[in-house]
Amino acid sequence: MPPLSSGRSSSACHRCHKRKVRCSRANAYRWFQELPCRSCRMANQRCTYPIRDRNITVSESFVRSLEARALAYAPDASPSSGHESLRGSTAQGYQPPLVEDSTSEAFLARLKQIRQQNAGPVFPDLQDHDSSPSNPHTDYSSPSYDYVQLDFDTSHSPCSFKLPPYPYALALLDQFDVFLGHDFHWFLRKSFRRRLELTYRNPDSPQVKDRVWLCTLLVVFALGESYNVGRPPEIRLGQVVVPGENGSSVSGPPPGTVFFEHALALLKVRYEDPTIDQIEALNLITFYSYSLHRKRAAYVYAGLSARLSNILRLHKPSPPSSFSPIEIEHRKRVWWTAYCLDRMTSTETGLLPIFHRDQIELAYPCDEMLPLEDADEFSDGISLATQVQLAFLHADICETVKNLGDGDTAYDKKLTEPIIQQLETLRLRLPPHLSFDVEDGMPRAMQEMSNRSLASLYQRYYQCFVLLLRPLFLKQINYLLSNDAVNASQESLKYMTNICLRAARTNLLLIIGLRQCDRMTKFGFWESLHLFSGLTIVSLAISVNLRWPGSFDEKPDDGETYQTARCLLSEMADAGNLASKGQLRMLDEVEALQDVLTGADSTAFELFNLWDMEAWLK
């Protein structure tokens, strides 16, 4: 940890500089975060300081890791180039370390490797006939060791539950496949279906009674049931007193909750001896937790999945001598799924992730090495690789947004433009079967697809633009309210805010299209989040244009799009989606600002500043 700074800095914060007052810049750092100045603390305002370039000394290993990360973003690196490791290779300038980590086992493994490499006719006594060659750079499992066995490791509470009828089970699996099955790699698809059939055909089989399998199966049922669209018809014969009417409030659990609770009762993590099956179950549990708006629980489950993945060395290339091509690709895709979920949950909660990009040695998912007979076990590899790329960019966006402030717009453009270019490049490199123009709504060809995975991919893609650029959207509104027409009309600022508006509008049209073909996820957390983010931007653009026409590139039908999308958010809230309920309340606050934005009251700027934007900017 670096020493605390005790000197006084000569640069004032942005707020004091703008107001031309003396800045009592704090004289200490809390970890790596500078404390706000006295003026900003008393005014309860955000305190940011200009970033100054400094000459610093860094180690050669750190520079080498940065070079390896840069290789991942080289112009010829694309999701389709699946055989290239993200950290590059020795031929590309990356040299493996002397030891893989700081453990004694890694040191000994390297020592044994050196010993075996130098054993020969001159030193025959150095030959080790009892141990196979060990390479710390290609080990695919953690070193074994002795540990105390606990009864807790193997004890299970007795439980009994009924599976749904076989036709309904197949319907739930099919529904899971349509709505979520192709977004990430949850399990081997064909093998999962065969095992489900075995479960119903021979329920007494030892393979069926595996608790991890049953846990996974029940979470799939829970997810499949959560995508039930519409309420079942209710028929009343005569005068019937219905609970929930006459002012009483009755709300049942979200669809799939019963299956999910049974699954959690079966979950028993083998910390000392984990398996990939457990990671698959935890990944599914993570995703369903968002249907219940249990964001912290999802973060913990994703973190546990990530830790177990590390124990199994899934983040390292699997040696072909130990695994078949299908096993290698399966391990790789399970890890990438765990990585994406770890990133999604950490950025949503604002907490630290488990994985870091510079530690990744795996290639992107790829279909090219799969035997033809096993291709049905996997979804489209390029689609999953694109999800991974978006996870990378999403992490970069979250870091970039922290540095966007009230200062120079040119500096903001310098920060955001590289990410915009990477997003646009990613979009241009999509193969024809994934490339669609969706800015005017969902094309019919996409609506007629067998699953909605591509629509989810495009939602995440356009959400990246919204997250990156909506702080600048807010900056432009602040300029307008403070009658700063010069700054408000900057071409670079208007260019970036209009990209934000276009992305928000596109996501609304995508979700409206999904609703039209009965594929909107009423209990989907991410769908609700994308809907709310888009509604907020479009609402503000419409309100601002009423007062300052032409401030944003509004389309004639934006008002209709907004009202339709708002009804969808209300529909999700009425169905019991807790995330939608909270977002609907925040949207009411956004709409209440229309009087402020369109009024000529001199206190408009102060009123706007009083509105808490923290929840919206997260």
N, C-alpha and C positions, 0 to 999 in steps of 0.2 A: 504494500500500500504506500503510495507516495506521501511525503510529509505534507502537513497542512500549510497552506500559504499564509504567510504573516505580513506580506507587503501590501501596500495600497495600490490598486490599479488605477491607471490614468484614464481609462475609457468609461464613459457613463452608460447606463442602460438605455434601451431604445426609448422608453417612456420619458425619462428625465431629459434625454437629448432633444426629443421632440418638443418638450415643454420649456426647454432652455433654463433648466434649474439645476442646482448642484446635486450630484448623485452621491449618496453615502454608500458606495458599493461595499458589500459585505467583505469582511476580512478573513473569512474562513470558508472551507469547503466541507460539505457533508458527503463523504465518499467522493464521487466524481461530479456531484451536482452543486453548483454555486448557489449560495443563499440569496434571496431577494434583498434589494436595498430597502432602507427604512421607509422611503416615500411610497414605494409600491406595496410594502406590507401594510402601512396605515390605510392606503386606499383600497386594499384588497384586490390589487390588480396583478396581472401576470408580469413578471420581471424577467426580461431577456437581455443579454448582452451581445454586442457585435463579436463575430468570430474573427480573431486575428491569426494570421499565419505565423507559426513559430518554427524554428529549427530545433528538431529534437533528435535524440540518438535512439535508434532501435536496433535490435539484434538482427543478425543475418537470417536466422530461422524465421523471424516474423516476416521479413521481406519475402522470403521464399514461399511462405504460406499465402501471402498476398498475390504473388505471381501465379501460384496454383489456382487461386480463386479466379484470377483474371482469365485463365485458360478456359474456364467454364463458360465465360461470356464472350469468347472469341467469335468473330463473325461467322466462322464455319461450324460453330457449335449450335446444333438445333436439337429439338426433341427427337427427331428421327435418327440422329447419329447415336444410336443406342450402345455402340460398343466402346465408346470413349468414357473413361473415368472422369468424374468431375474434377479430380485433383490432378489430372494429367498423368503422364507416365514418365519413366526415366528418360525415354527418348525425347520427350518434350521439355526436358530440363528439370524435372522433379526427381530428386534423389531421396530414396527411402531413408528413414532415420536409422541410427545404429541399433537402437532398441525401440520396440513398439510403444512401450509405456514405462512408467517408473517402478513397476512391481518387480519383486525378486524373481518371480517366475519368468518374466520376459527377459531379464538379464541372463538367467540360467539357460533359457532356450537359445539365446543368441550365442552364448558360450559353447553350448553343445553343437550348434551349427558350425562355428569356427573350428571346433575340434574335429568334426567329421570331414570338413572340407580339407583339412590339413593332414588327415590320416592317410597313410600310404605305405609302400614297401619299406620306406626308411624308418617309419614309426609304427610297426604293426601292432604294438601294444595299445595304441590309441584307438584302434577300431572298436566301435560299440555295437556288438552284435545283438544286444538285447533291446535296443531302442531304435525306432525308425527316425529318419531325418526330421528335424523340426525346424520350421521356418517361421519366425515370429511375424513375418509380413504376410503370411498366407494362412495362419491358423484360423479355423472357422468356428472354434468353440473355446469356451473359457477353460483354463487349466483345472483339472480335477484335484480334489483335496478331501481329506477326511473331516467330517463334521458330526456333531452329536445329533442323532435322529430323535425327533420328538414325536410323541403320540399325536400331537396336533397335525403333523405333516400328513398322516394317513387316516385320521379319524374323520368321519362324516356323520352329520346328523341325519337320521332317517327322515325321509320325506316321500310324499305321494302326491301325484298330480295327474290330470288327464290331458292328453294331447287332443287337439281339435280333430274332428272327423277328417279322413283322408282327402276327400274332395276339397274341403275348406283349407287344409294344409297346403295342397298344391296351389290353390288360388292365392293364398298369402305369399307363397314363395314366388309365384309369377308376378304378383303385385310389387314385391320387394325388387324383383329383377327389373321391372319397368321403371320404377321411381328412383332407385338408388343403386341397384346391382352393378351398374357399369361406371359409376362415378369413380370408384376406387377398387382396389383388389382386396376383397374381403376374405375370400377362400377360393379353393379350386372348384369351379362352378359345376362341372359335370360330376365330379366325385361327391360333392355335397348333395346333389339330387339323387344319386345312387344310394347314398347312405340314408337319406330320408325315406326312400322306398323300402330299404331294409328295415328301418325302424318300425314301419307299419306292418311289414310282412312278417317279421320275426322279432317281436318286442323283447323276448327273453335272451336274445343274443348278447354275449359279453361286450361286443363292439357297440351295441345300442345303449347299454347301461353306463357307458362312460359319461361321467358328470360334465366334463368340459364340452363334450359333443352336445349333450342335452341343453346345456346353458346356451351354447351358440345357436342351436336350433330355435330355442324359445325367444331369443332376442330377434332373430330373423322374423319369426311370427309376429313379434311386437312391432317391428318396423313395418312389416307388410300391412298389419291392421291399422297402423297410424296413418296410412295413406288412403284409407276408405274415404271416398268422396260422397258428400251429402249425408243427410240423416235418414234413417229408415222411416218409411211412411208410418204414420200413427193414425189408427182408425178408432173413432169413439162412437159407441152405440149407446144412446141415451145420455142422461146427465151424469157425467163422470167428473169427480174432483181430481184435478191434475196437480201434483206437487209442483211448486214453482210459480203458479199463478197467484193472483190476488196479493201480490207484493212479496211473497216468500221467495227466497233464493235457493235454488237447488242446482248443483252442477256435479255431474259425474266425473270420474277420472278420464283422462284422455284415452283414446283407443290404444290398445296394446299394453296398458299398464299391468293387467293381471299376468300376462305372459312375462313381462319384464320382471315383476317381483318374484315369480317362480325362478326365473333365470338367475337373479341375484342370490337366491337361497342356495342355488347349486354352485355358485362361484367359489372356488377354493384355489387360491394362487399358490403354486409350488415354487416358492422363492428360490430354493436351493437347486431345484431341478426343473426349470421352466421348459415349456414346449411351444412350438409355433401355434398349436391349437389354442393355447391360452391367450396368445397375443391376438389372434383372430377374434376371440370372444371379447377381449377388452376393447378392441377397435370398434366393434359393433355396439358395445355398451356405451362407449364414449358418444357415439353419434345419436343413439336413442335418448341419452340423457338430455340432449338439447330439446327434444320434443316435450320434455317435462320442465324445461327452462331451468335445469339444474346445471348451471354453467360451471360452478366450482367443482362439482362432482365430475363433470366431463373432463375438466382440466386434470384432476387427480387420476382418473382412469387412463387418460392419454399419457400422462407421465409414467404411470406404472407400465403401460405397454412399451413405452420408449426404453425404460430401464431393462425390462426383460429382453427386448430386442438387442440391447447392448450386450447383455450376458451371453446371448446366443451368437454374438458376432455377426448379426445380420447386416450391419453397416459395412462389412468388409466383403470383398469378392469371394465367392465360394469356389473352392478348387474343383475343376472338372473331374479329377481323380476320385473325389469323394461323393459327388452328387451328379445325378442325371441332369440333362438340359432342363427338363420340366421342374425339377427340384431347385435348380439354381435360379430360374426365373421366378418361381414361387417365393423363395426366400427374399429375393430382391424386391418384388412387388409388395410383399407384406411389410417390409421395412419402409418402403416409400410411402405406403399408406399410413403407417405409424408416424412417419415424419410429417406428413401433411396435417394429420389430426393434431399432433403436438403443436404445430405452428398455428393452426386455426384456433385452438383453445387458448393458447398463451397470448396471442395478439388480441383476442376478444376480451380476455379478462385483464389484460395489461400486466401479466405476470411473466416470469422468465421461462423460456423453453428449455427442454432437455438437450435437443440436438443443436449443433452449430454447423453452418454450411462448410466451413473450412476443414471439418473432420470427415467429410463424405468422400468415400473412395469408390462408391458404386457407380456403374453406368446407369443410364436411363432405362426404363422398361423398353423392351424390344421384342417384336414378334418373329424376327427373322430366324432365330436359332431354334425355334420350337418345332418339334416334329408335327407333321400335318395331322396325325391322329390325336394329338393332344391340344390342338389349337382351341378346341371348345372349352378348355379349362380356364381360359383367360379372356378378358375383354380386350378392347383395342389398346395396344401398347402406346401408340402415339397420343391418344387421348389422355392416358394416365401421365405420360411424360409432360404433357402440357399443363396438367394440374400441378405437377411438381414445379414447373417453371413459374406458374402463378403464385405458388407458395413462396418461392424465392423472392419474387417481386413484391409480394405482399409484405414480407419482412422488411425489405428495403424501404417500402413506402412508410411503414410505421416509424422507422428511424428518421426518414426525411421529414415527415410532418412535424416532428419535434423541433426541427430547426427553422421552420417557416415562421416568420414574425411580422411585426408591423413596419419593418424597414423597407429597404429598396426592393422594388419589384424585379429588377434585373437579377438580383441575388436569388430571389425565389425561382425565377425562370432557370437560372443556372443549376439549381438543385433538382427541379422537377423534369427538365427537358430530357436528361438521359433516361429516366424511367419511362417517360412517354414514348421515346424512341424504341426502347426495348419492348414495350407492350405492342407497339405497332409492328415491329419486326416479327414478334411471336405470332401475331395475327396473320401476317403475310405468308409465313412459312407453313401454315396449316395445309395439309393435303386436301385435294378436292372434296373428299367425302366428309371432311369436317369444316369446310369453309363455306359460310353462308353470309349473305348480307341481311342483317337482322335489324338495322336501324329504323326500318319502317314497320316492324312487327315480325312475328315468327312466320317464315315461309311455309307454304303448304308441305313441301318436301320434308321439312323438319317436324311438322305436326304429324306426319304419317309414319315417322320412324317407329321402330318397335319399342323404343325406350326414350326417356326424356333426358338422358345423360348429357347430350350436347347442349340442350337448353340450360342445364345447370352450369356447364362449363362456360358458356357465354355470359351468364349472370355474374359469375365470379370474375370473369375478365373485365366486364364493364364496371363492376364494383371497385376494381383497383383504380380506375380513373376517378371515380367519385371520391374515394378515400384520399387520394393524392391531392386533388384540386379543390375540394370544397372549402378548405381554409382560405384559399384565395378568393373564392366566391364570397365568403364573409368579409374579406378585406375590401372588395369592391363595393359592397353594400355600405360599409363603414365610410368609405370615401364619399359616397353619394349623400349619406345622411349628414356628413359634416361639410357639405357644399364644396368639397374639393374636386371640382370638375376636371381639373388637369390630370390628377392621378387616376381618377375613376375612368377616364377615357383612354388610358394607355393601351396601345394596340396589343402588347404582349399580355397584359392582364386580361383584356377582353377575350383574346384568343384562348387562354387557358380556362377561363370560366365558362366559355361556350363549349369547350370540350367536355367539361364537367356536366353541363346541362344536357348535352347530347347523350352522354353515357347514362345519366339518370333517366332520361326519357326512354332510351332503348330498353333498359331493364324493366320499366313499367310496361312497355308494349310486349316484352317477352312473357312476363307473368300474366298479362291479360290473355295472350295467346295460349298459354298453358291452361288457363281457366276455361277457355272456349273448347278445348279438347279434353276436358276433365282430367288434367294432369297437374293441377296446382296442388301443392302440399299444404293443406290447411293447418297442420300442426308442425310444419317445417320452420325451424328457427331461422335458418339462413334465408329462406324465401321471404319470411316476414321482415328480416333485417334489410334485405335488398329492396323490398317494397317500400319500407319506411324511408330509407336513404334517398330513393328516387323521388318519393312524394315531397320530402322536405325541400329538395333542390328546385323542383318544378313549382312548388307553392311560392317559394321566395322569388323566383324569376317572374312569375305572373304578377305578384304584388308589386315588385320593384318597377316593372314595366308600366303599371298603371300610373305611377307617379313620375317616372323618368322613362318615357317611351324609347325603345331602341337600346336600352342598356344591355339586354341579353337577346340572343337570337331565338325568340319564341316562335313556335309554329302556330298556325290558326287553330288547330285542333288540340292544343296542349290543355286547354280547359276541360274538354271532354275526356281526354286521356287521364287527367288528374282525378276527376270525379269517379270515373270507372275504377281506377286503381284504388282510390280511397274506399270505395264500397267493398273491394276485395279484402283490404286490411280489416274493415269492420266485420266482414264475414268470418275471417279467421279469428278475430277476437270473440265474436259471438259463439263460435264453435268451442271455445275454451282454451285457445292458444294464449298462454300467459305473456309470452313475449309481445304478441300483437296487442294485447290489452295495454301494456305499459307504453308501447310505441304510439298507440292511438291517443293516449293522454298527452304525450309529448307533441304529437302532431297538432292537437288542439291549441297548444301554446304557440306553435309556429303560425297557425292560421290567425290567432289573436293578434299577431304582430302586423297584420295587414293594415289595421287602422293607424298604427304607428308609421308604417312605411309610406302610406298614401297620404297622410295628413301633413299639413303645413305647420304644425305646432313647433315652436322653437325648442321645446323640450324633447323632441322626437329622438334626437341622438342620445340623450341621457337615458331615456326609457329603453332604447334598444340595448344600451350597454348593460342595463340591469338584468337583462334576460340571461339566464344561465345556459351557456352553450356547451358546457363540458360534456354532458351526456351525448349530445349530437356529434361532437367532434371525435368521440372515441371510436 
